[in-house]
Amino acid sequence: MTPIRTEKLTKRFGDLTAVENLTLSLEPGELFGLVGSDGAGKSTTLRMLAGIMAPTGGDAWVLGHHTVRESGATAGDIGYMSQRFGLYPDLTVLENLRFFADLHLLHRAERERQTERLLAFSNLAPFSRRLAGNLSGGMKQKLGLACALIHTPRLLLLDEPTNGVDPLSRRDFWRILYRLLAEGVTILIATAYLDEAQRCNRVGLLHQGRLLACDTPENLKRLMKGTLLELRAPDPRRIARLLREELPEAQINLFGDRIHIVANDPSRITGRITALFAEAALPPPLLHPIEPSLEDVFVSVMEE
């Protein structure tokens, strides 16, 4: 059974189209990343799939059930974690887990068994008596995930679960996701982090509500047209502005202290940059071709 399938799924808010003609499908046991910047339509897509929001047009099926005509059929098989998960700050970690278990009508024996398992699974057992409001950001996210898993869902919808979380907590969170995949859970994760998208089996690039591309991370990198050159130079912001003025035919993007240049004719572009540096009395440029990252591909596809 296909865990998720959409056909021309669309959501409009007045004159704003948040999601436009989204067509995709997920495979069982897959980790799928829906990637886009803020306002791309990721959260709206997950809300429609979770049955929280009705689409304006198109259709979606989750675990074989239509999200509108059979909206309540999959409630026990889906775990949904929103950007601001509804934890109760004045309840302890343990009390939050038990509360969500009660919401899903788990019998007491099963509730206690699941609670104990998830506390160990998320490494929250030592903090079971701590108020949720006193947890760190990373711990809150892990507790949110544990609450979403309390009823043993087959499909997990995660809306930017590591946003604002420190690197160590992000790493722990992903370790938990990999263990869930090993148990056969299908995961759809919405994220703005391109390095996280690298971890997914497949990635959909979403921009202004439209799906620009969908494939494995490695195949998506082949969408990059031309050769990617990396330039390291002093005062990279000033150099990037200069290159954009002098090389309008090339894509010039700034990544921290590095400048990435997409060129159809790398030899000619390299010669032009070397000449520009000489005219500006700058040291010879440190310029070399590199393999594109998903971030490079995403920026390139958006600019096209």
TIBABA-796008 format. One record per residue (C-alpha): residue number from 1; residue in one letter; x, y, z. Coordinates in pm, 1 decimal. Layout:
# TIBABA-796008
SITE marlo dose        u        v        w
SITE   NUM    A        X        Y        Z
...
END
This chain:
# TIBABA-796008
SITE marlo dose        u        v        w
SITE     1    M      0.0      0.0      0.0
SITE     2    T    127.9    346.9    -92.8
SITE     3    P    158.0    543.6    234.7
SITE     4    I     98.5    881.6     70.2
SITE     5    R    -26.7    973.3   -275.7
SITE     6    T   -137.0   1315.6   -394.6
SITE     7    E   -275.4   1430.5   -728.9
SITE     8    K   -275.6   1802.7   -807.4
SITE     9    L   -321.5   1882.9   -438.9
SITE    10    T   -390.6   2254.9   -402.9
SITE    11    K   -459.9   2494.3   -116.0
SITE    12    R   -551.4   2860.8   -153.1
SITE    13    F   -604.9   3125.6    112.3
SITE    14    G   -790.5   3400.9    -72.9
SITE    15    D   -555.1   3525.4   -342.7
SITE    16    L   -259.2   3334.5   -198.4
SITE    17    T   -185.1   2988.3   -337.0
SITE    18    A      7.1   2805.5    -63.1
SITE    19    V     25.5   2469.8   -244.3
SITE    20    E    -25.9   2433.2   -618.7
SITE    21    N    -93.6   2108.6   -808.2
SITE    22    L    126.1   1895.2   -584.1
SITE    23    T    159.2   1541.6   -718.6
SITE    24    L    383.5   1291.1   -541.3
SITE    25    S    385.4    946.4   -381.3
SITE    26    L    584.8    780.2   -103.2
SITE    27    E    706.5    420.9    -81.1
SITE    28    P    650.5    206.5    230.5
SITE    29    G    935.3    241.5    480.9
SITE    30    E   1073.3    546.9    302.3
SITE    31    L   1226.3    858.0    455.9
SITE    32    F   1105.6   1140.6    233.3
SITE    33    G   1221.3   1498.6    274.6
SITE    34    L   1000.7   1789.7    169.0
SITE    35    V   1247.3   2076.3    142.2
SITE    36    G   1181.7   2445.9    103.9
SITE    37    S   1230.9   2785.0    261.9
SITE    38    D    978.4   2954.8    491.4
SITE    39    G    649.5   3005.8    309.0
SITE    40    A    716.8   2730.9     55.1
SITE    41    G    401.0   2540.1    153.2
SITE    42    K    554.7   2259.3    360.2
SITE    43    S    338.6   2302.5    671.8
SITE    44    T     21.4   2343.5    466.2
SITE    45    T     98.8   2020.5    280.2
SITE    46    L    148.2   1824.5    602.8
SITE    47    R   -170.6   1965.0    754.0
SITE    48    M   -369.5   1851.4    451.0
SITE    49    L   -213.0   1505.0    468.7
SITE    50    A   -288.6   1482.3    840.0
SITE    51    G   -652.9   1566.5    773.3
SITE    52    I   -634.6   1887.6    976.5
SITE    53    M   -695.5   2109.1    673.7
SITE    54    A   -911.2   2044.4    368.5
SITE    55    P   -759.6   2113.5     25.9
SITE    56    T   -901.8   2367.7   -215.1
SITE    57    G   -849.1   2130.0   -505.0
SITE    58    G   -693.5   1798.0   -598.2
SITE    59    D   -684.2   1478.8   -394.0
SITE    60    A   -467.8   1301.8   -136.9
SITE    61    W   -470.2    946.4     -7.1
SITE    62    V   -295.2    844.7    314.7
SITE    63    L   -251.6    472.8    386.0
SITE    64    G   -510.2    402.0    117.3
SITE    65    H   -775.4    639.7    253.3
SITE    66    H   -889.4    967.8     98.4
SITE    67    T   -802.5   1253.2    333.2
SITE    68    V  -1140.8   1426.5    289.0
SITE    69    R  -1394.6   1151.5    219.3
SITE    70    E  -1238.2    919.2    481.3
SITE    71    S  -1082.3   1178.1    708.6
SITE    72    G  -1102.3    976.2   1031.9
SITE    73    A   -999.0    639.3    894.7
SITE    74    T   -624.9    680.8    950.7
SITE    75    A   -619.0    868.3   1282.1
SITE    76    G   -477.4    568.2   1466.8
SITE    77    D   -206.8    504.2   1207.7
SITE    78    I    -62.0    854.6   1169.9
SITE    79    G    175.2   1037.5   1402.5
SITE    80    Y    180.0   1411.9   1333.4
SITE    81    M    427.6   1651.0   1490.8
SITE    82    S    368.9   2017.2   1409.3
SITE    83    Q    626.5   2294.6   1430.7
SITE    84    R    486.5   2395.9   1768.2
SITE    85    F    396.1   2064.2   1920.3
SITE    86    G    120.8   2089.4   2180.3
SITE    87    L    312.7   1991.6   2490.8
SITE    88    Y    175.7   2097.0   2826.8
SITE    89    P    453.9   2289.8   3004.8
SITE    90    D    296.8   2242.9   3348.9
SITE    91    L    293.3   1863.2   3313.1
SITE    92    T    599.0   1644.6   3355.3
SITE    93    V    752.1   1441.2   3072.5
SITE    94    L    578.5   1130.7   3203.1
SITE    95    E    244.7   1307.2   3244.5
SITE    96    N    257.1   1440.5   2888.4
SITE    97    L    316.2   1090.2   2753.4
SITE    98    R     32.5    946.5   2959.3
SITE    99    F   -200.2   1227.8   2852.6
SITE   100    F   -140.6   1158.4   2482.6
SITE   101    A   -178.0    786.5   2544.2
SITE   102    D   -518.9    856.2   2697.1
SITE   103    L   -614.0   1071.0   2396.7
SITE   104    H   -550.9    767.4   2176.2
SITE   105    L   -754.2    546.3   2413.2
SITE   106    L   -467.6    312.5   2498.0
SITE   107    H   -547.2     57.1   2766.8
SITE   108    R   -360.6    113.7   3090.9
SITE   109    A   -123.5   -180.7   3049.2
SITE   110    E    -39.4    -77.1   2693.6
SITE   111    R     -3.9    285.4   2801.1
SITE   112    E    252.4    197.6   3066.9
SITE   113    R    438.7    -34.7   2832.2
SITE   114    Q    456.1    228.0   2555.7
SITE   115    T    550.2    503.9   2797.8
SITE   116    E    839.9    304.5   2938.5
SITE   117    R    957.3    206.3   2588.9
SITE   118    L    946.2    561.5   2453.0
SITE   119    L   1122.3    711.1   2754.5
SITE   120    A   1409.4    471.4   2694.0
SITE   121    F   1385.9    511.8   2316.0
SITE   122    S   1417.4    891.6   2336.4
SITE   123    N   1671.8    892.2   2623.1
SITE   124    L   1425.1   1090.4   2835.3
SITE   125    A   1393.4    836.7   3117.7
SITE   126    P   1623.5   1034.9   3353.4
SITE   127    F   1399.9   1342.0   3301.8
SITE   128    S   1059.4   1175.6   3335.3
SITE   129    R    968.6   1385.2   3643.4
SITE   130    R   1083.9   1716.8   3496.4
SITE   131    L    821.5   1969.2   3384.2
SITE   132    A    804.4   1992.1   3005.1
SITE   133    G    834.1   2370.0   3031.0
SITE   134    N   1177.5   2329.1   3191.4
SITE   135    L   1320.9   2108.4   2916.2
SITE   136    S   1579.4   2226.3   2666.1
SITE   137    G   1471.9   2281.9   2305.4
SITE   138    G   1615.1   1949.3   2194.4
SITE   139    M   1446.5   1760.0   2478.4
SITE   140    K   1112.4   1923.8   2399.4
SITE   141    Q   1141.2   1804.3   2039.5
SITE   142    K   1223.6   1451.7   2151.7
SITE   143    L    928.3   1455.0   2389.5
SITE   144    G    708.1   1583.3   2109.0
SITE   145    L    821.3   1294.8   1891.0
SITE   146    A    762.3   1045.2   2172.2
SITE   147    C    407.8   1177.2   2216.3
SITE   148    A    348.8   1143.3   1840.5
SITE   149    L    465.6    779.8   1862.5
SITE   150    I    265.1    678.1   2168.8
SITE   151    H      0.9    494.1   1962.8
SITE   152    T    257.9    315.6   1735.3
SITE   153    P    174.8    486.4   1403.2
SITE   154    R    272.0    340.1   1066.4
SITE   155    L    325.1    685.2    914.3
SITE   156    L    501.8    980.8   1074.7
SITE   157    L    454.7   1340.7    955.7
SITE   158    L    717.9   1576.4   1097.6
SITE   159    D    701.2   1951.5   1037.6
SITE   160    E   1049.4   2102.4   1076.5
SITE   161    P   1117.5   1901.3   1394.3
SITE   162    T   1477.6   2021.8   1438.0
SITE   163    N   1418.5   2391.1   1369.7
SITE   164    G   1612.5   2591.7   1629.5
SITE   165    V   1759.4   2278.9   1790.2
SITE   166    D   2130.3   2261.3   1873.6
SITE   167    P   2353.4   2034.5   1657.2
SITE   168    L   2394.5   1760.0   1920.0
SITE   169    S   2019.1   1735.8   1976.5
SITE   170    R   1963.2   1729.3   1600.8
SITE   171    R   2201.4   1435.9   1575.8
SITE   172    D   2020.8   1249.3   1855.8
SITE   173    F   1684.8   1321.7   1691.2
SITE   174    W   1801.2   1172.4   1361.4
SITE   175    R   1932.5    862.8   1537.9
SITE   176    I   1580.6    809.4   1672.0
SITE   177    L   1434.8    850.9   1321.7
SITE   178    Y   1672.2    589.0   1181.9
SITE   179    R   1561.5    343.6   1449.7
SITE   180    L   1199.8    408.7   1351.2
SITE   181    L   1283.4    340.1    986.8
SITE   182    A   1437.9      8.7   1090.1
SITE   183    E   1102.6    -75.6   1251.5
SITE   184    G    922.8    -13.8    920.9
SITE   185    V    775.0    330.6    990.6
SITE   186    T    734.7    556.4    684.7
SITE   187    I    848.4    913.7    754.6
SITE   188    L    771.2   1238.5    575.3
SITE   189    I    980.9   1522.1    714.4
SITE   190    A    947.2   1887.1    616.8
SITE   191    T   1270.2   2078.0    663.1
SITE   192    A   1452.6   2390.8    554.7
SITE   193    Y   1790.1   2229.2    628.8
SITE   194    L   1950.4   2100.9    309.5
SITE   195    D   2208.3   1898.1    504.6
SITE   196    E   1918.3   1705.1    660.4
SITE   197    A   1769.0   1641.3    318.1
SITE   198    Q   2090.6   1454.6    229.2
SITE   199    R   1986.7   1189.6    483.1
SITE   200    C   1655.6   1114.8    306.9
SITE   201    N   1588.0    837.6     55.3
SITE   202    R   1418.9   1090.0   -171.3
SITE   203    V   1373.0   1465.7   -164.5
SITE   204    G   1105.7   1698.4   -302.7
SITE   205    L   1213.6   2057.9   -364.6
SITE   206    L    919.4   2286.5   -287.6
SITE   207    H    915.2   2656.4   -377.3
SITE   208    Q    616.5   2891.9   -354.6
SITE   209    G    382.6   2595.0   -331.2
SITE   210    R    513.6   2418.5   -641.4
SITE   211    L    720.5   2100.9   -655.3
SITE   212    L   1028.5   2189.5   -859.4
SITE   213    A   1189.7   1845.0   -856.1
SITE   214    C   1164.1   1510.4   -677.8
SITE   215    D   1430.9   1239.0   -672.5
SITE   216    T   1714.2   1087.8   -469.6
SITE   217    P   1971.9   1338.3   -339.4
SITE   218    E   2233.4   1204.2   -581.1
SITE   219    N   2004.2   1227.9   -883.4
SITE   220    L   1895.5   1578.7   -787.9
SITE   221    K   2256.1   1691.5   -802.1
SITE   222    R   2255.0   1606.6  -1172.3
SITE   223    L   2001.0   1885.0  -1227.8
SITE   224    M   2282.7   2135.0  -1188.7
SITE   225    K   2356.8   2271.7  -1535.4
SITE   226    G   2716.0   2366.2  -1595.0
SITE   227    T   3019.4   2330.2  -1368.7
SITE   228    L   3026.4   2446.7  -1008.3
SITE   229    L   3338.5   2642.3   -913.2
SITE   230    E   3429.0   2739.5   -558.8
SITE   231    L   3622.4   3060.6   -494.5
SITE   232    R   3788.0   3154.2   -166.9
SITE   233    A   3888.9   3518.0   -138.4
SITE   234    P   3928.3   3795.9    118.1
SITE   235    D   3614.2   4007.2    164.9
SITE   236    P   3389.1   3756.8    -13.3
SITE   237    R   3082.7   3986.7     -8.1
SITE   238    R   3262.4   4257.6   -204.0
SITE   239    I   3408.7   4001.9   -444.8
SITE   240    A   3064.3   3843.8   -500.2
SITE   241    R   2915.1   4185.4   -584.9
SITE   242    L   3200.1   4251.2   -829.2
SITE   243    L   3155.4   3914.9   -998.5
SITE   244    R   2777.4   3961.4  -1033.7
SITE   245    E   2842.6   4295.3  -1207.6
SITE   246    E   3115.9   4166.0  -1437.5
SITE   247    L   2984.3   3811.1  -1504.4
SITE   248    P   2606.6   3845.5  -1556.1
SITE   249    E   2597.8   3517.3  -1749.9
SITE   250    A   2714.8   3312.7  -1447.2
SITE   251    Q   2524.9   3224.3  -1128.3
SITE   252    I   2710.6   3377.4   -832.1
SITE   253    N   2607.3   3268.8   -480.6
SITE   254    L   2767.1   3340.7   -144.9
SITE   255    F   2805.8   3054.5    107.5
SITE   256    G   2972.2   3194.4    418.9
SITE   257    D   3331.6   3275.2    328.6
SITE   258    R   3306.4   3091.1     -3.4
SITE   259    I   3166.5   3199.3   -338.9
SITE   260    H   3001.8   2939.9   -564.5
SITE   261    I   2994.5   3008.2   -936.7
SITE   262    V   2789.2   2804.4  -1183.7
SITE   263    A   2952.3   2834.1  -1525.9
SITE   264    N   2873.0   2677.0  -1862.7
SITE   265    D   3226.6   2750.6  -1980.9
SITE   266    P   3447.6   2711.8  -1670.0
SITE   267    S   3776.1   2778.0  -1852.0
SITE   268    R   3655.3   3112.5  -1984.9
SITE   269    I   3502.9   3212.0  -1649.2
SITE   270    T   3824.6   3117.3  -1468.3
SITE   271    G   4023.7   3336.1  -1708.4
SITE   272    R   3783.2   3627.1  -1660.7
SITE   273    I   3800.7   3602.0  -1281.0
SITE   274    T   4182.3   3582.6  -1285.2
SITE   275    A   4192.6   3896.7  -1500.0
SITE   276    L   3946.9   4079.5  -1273.2
SITE   277    F   4158.9   3995.7   -968.7
SITE   278    A   4470.6   4124.3  -1143.2
SITE   279    E   4296.5   4452.2  -1237.1
SITE   280    A   4186.9   4496.1   -874.6
SITE   281    A   4542.1   4425.2   -748.3
SITE   282    L   4416.9   4119.2   -556.9
SITE   283    P   4612.6   3795.4   -502.2
SITE   284    P   4544.8   3526.2   -764.0
SITE   285    P   4206.1   3361.3   -692.8
SITE   286    L   4188.0   3018.5   -528.6
SITE   287    L   3936.7   2866.9   -769.5
SITE   288    H   3853.6   2498.6   -824.3
SITE   289    P   3559.4   2281.7   -937.1
SITE   290    I   3355.9   2103.6   -666.8
SITE   291    E   3063.1   1862.9   -649.8
SITE   292    P   2736.4   2052.3   -595.3
SITE   293    S   2549.2   2015.4   -268.6
SITE   294    L   2169.9   2000.3   -249.2
SITE   295    E   2178.1   2363.3   -143.8
SITE   296    D   2359.9   2454.7   -465.2
SITE   297    V   2106.6   2256.1   -667.7
SITE   298    F   1810.1   2413.1   -487.0
SITE   299    V   1938.9   2767.5   -545.1
SITE   300    S   2019.8   2688.2   -910.0
SITE   301    V   1677.9   2535.0   -980.7
SITE   302    M   1498.1   2829.6   -815.3
SITE   303    E   1697.7   3081.5  -1018.1
SITE   304    E   1616.5   2893.6  -1339.1
END
